[in-house]
Amino acid sequence: MSDDAQPSGRPDDLRTQYEASTEEVAALYDEWADSYDDDLDGWDYRVPDRLAARLVADGLPDGEILDAGCGTGRSGVALRAVGFTNVLGADLSPVSLRVAGRRGVYRTMLAVDLKQPLPFADDRFSAAISAGVFTYVGDPEPVIRELLRVVRPGGLVVFSQRTDLWAMYGCDDVVERVVREHLCTADVSGPLPYLPSHPDFGDEIGVIETTLKVAARGAV
């Protein structure tokens, strides 16, 4: 796709952005934030709605939810639509946070780098949701372990990962390890649509969606 066909801020090759550094990801989303939602609507992106539905399906009690990598607030909107109103939005991109803040779906917002230890106490949240974010974190295991740490026992961590990167980063093995260590149980989907109307993704690259239910601390 030529530069002339790109709206301002849209990355030329979205498929390869997983290789970007933390600073590059922040700059990408700062530049893209104003047109991001229109672009994703055009590509028929529905991951946040499906992840929010996973929280409802498990009967999650009301409590504070962490939207880890909230971007412009699409997951916050999806959570509000199914009845969750106590949500903390955390993201790397200051411009995306400003856009998300205008939606009025977050009780609190915070700049957070998910590649670093999370600035939250153990067991703070009833759930964490991370839609379309694991593309950019590299090795997913430290992030998953941090999300499991900050969600209380009985709570849920729901996240998505592209099918190609799921295999590349050995996500099956990561999930198997945290389950084997009795940190959680897991429900992993098969391949689902990711950006079905995007010319570089279409039917070729889907998404895996996972629910981790946090076990009692010290469970055996």
N, C-alpha and C positions, 0 to 999 in steps of 0.2 A: 504494500500500500504506500503510495507516495506521500510526501510531506504535505502537498497541496490538499490531499483528501483528509488530513487530520485536523479536527478542531484544536484550538490552542490548548496546550497542556497535555493532550493525550499522548502516551508513549507510542513510539513507532512500532516496537516489537514487544508486546505485552508478555509473550511466552517466555522471554529470556530475562525478565526483570528479577527473577529469583536470585540472579547472580549479583545484584546490586548491593553495595555496602549500606550500612545503617544511614549514613549521611545522604547517600544517593536516594534511598527510599523516601526519606523525609522530604528531600527537595522535589522528587517526582510528585508526591502527593500534595505538597504545598502548591505546585504549579497546576496540578490537575483538578484540585478540589472543586472549583466553580463549575466545571462541566462534567464531573465524575458521575453524578447521579443520572444525568441525561444519557450519558454513554452506556451505563450499566442497564438502564431501562431498555435501551435499544438492543442490547445483547441478551435480553430476557434472563437476567440474573435473579435467582430466587433462593439462593442459599440461606440468607438470614431468616426468611420466613420458615424454611424447613427446620432450621436449628431451633428457632423459638418454639415450633410445634413439638420438638423433642422434649423440651422442658415441660410443656403442658401434658404431654402423653405420660410422663412419669409421675404426674401429680405433685410437682414441686410446690412446697408451701411458700407463701409470700415471704420475702426477705430480700436483703440487698444482693443484687446481681452485678457482677463485673463484666462489662463489655470490653474484652481485651483486644485492642486494635479496633476501636469503634469507627475510625475513619469519619465520614460525613454523617454518620448516625443511622445507617440503614437498619442495623440490628436493633438499635434503640426504638425505632419506629415499629419494627416487627414485634418486639417485646411488649411495647405499649398496646399494640393491637390485640394481644392475647391476655392482657390484664396485669402485666408487671410494670410497676411504676417507680420502684426504688432501684434505680440503675446508676452505676458509676461508669462513665465513659472514659476510657484511657487510650491514648494514641500518641504516636511519635510525631505526627505532623501538626504544627500549630495552626495552620490555615484550615486543615480538615476539622480540628477541634472547634474553631470558630463557626464553621458551617454547621457542624453538628449541634452546637449550642443554640443556634437559631431555631432548631426544630422543637425545643422545649420538652424533650423526652428523657433528659438525664437530670438526676437530682444533684450530681456532682460530676465534675470533669477534671482530668489530670493528665499532664504530659508524662508518658511512660515509655521506656524502651524495653520491649519484651525480651530482648536478648540479655538483659541485666536482671539480677534478683528483684522481685517485685517489692515495692515499698508498702506492703500490707502485712498485718499480723496474721499468724496462723488462724485458720478456721473463721475468717471474717465473713465470708460470703456464703450465701445459700447456693449459688451457682456461678459459673463463668461461661461465657459464650465467646467464641472467636471464629468469625466467618471471613474466609478469604484472606487470612492473615499469615497462616503458616507457610505460605509461598515464600515469605521474606525472612524467616527466622533461621534458615539453615538447618542445623541439627535440631529436630523438634523435641528431643528428650528433656533437655533442661527446662524448656518452656512448659511442657506437660507436667513435669514434677513440681514446678513452681505453682501452676494453677491448681494442682491437687493439694498443695500445701495450704493455699489461702482459702480453699473451699472446705466447709465443715463436713464432718462425717454425715453420710446420708444425702449430701448435696451432689450436684452434677457439674461436670465439665463437658461442654459440647463444642466440637471444633470441626472444621473442614480442612481438607488438603487435596490439591490436584492429584489426579490418578498417576500422572507421570512422576511427580515428586514424592508421592506416597511410596512408590517402588524405589526411587533413587535414594531416599533417606531411610529406607528400611523400617517404615512405620509399623508394619506388622510385628516386627521384632520388638520395637519400643513398647507397643501396647502389651505384647505378651509379657515383657519384663515387669511392667508396673502391676499387671494383674498377678503374676507369679509371686511378687513381693507383697501381695495382699494389701496394696494401696487402694485398689478399686476393682470393680467389675467393669466389663466393657461390652458395648453393643456397637459393632462396626457395620456400616452399610456396604452394599455393593456399589459399583459405579453409578453415579447419578449425573444429570445434566449440570454443567457448570456455567458456561457462556454459550448456549446453543446457537445464538445468532451472531456470534463473533466469527469473522472469516478465518482466523488463525486457530480457533479452538473447535467450534462446531461439535461434531460427534467424535472427534479424535481424542480430545482431552476432556474427561469428566472430573468428578469430584467424589471423594470418599468422606462420609459424614460419620462422626464417632461420638458416642455418649459414654463417658466414664462416671460411674457412681462411686463416690468416695467411701471407702471402708472405715470402720471404727479404727482409731489409732491403736497400733499394736496388735491388730487382728492377726490371727494365724489360721 
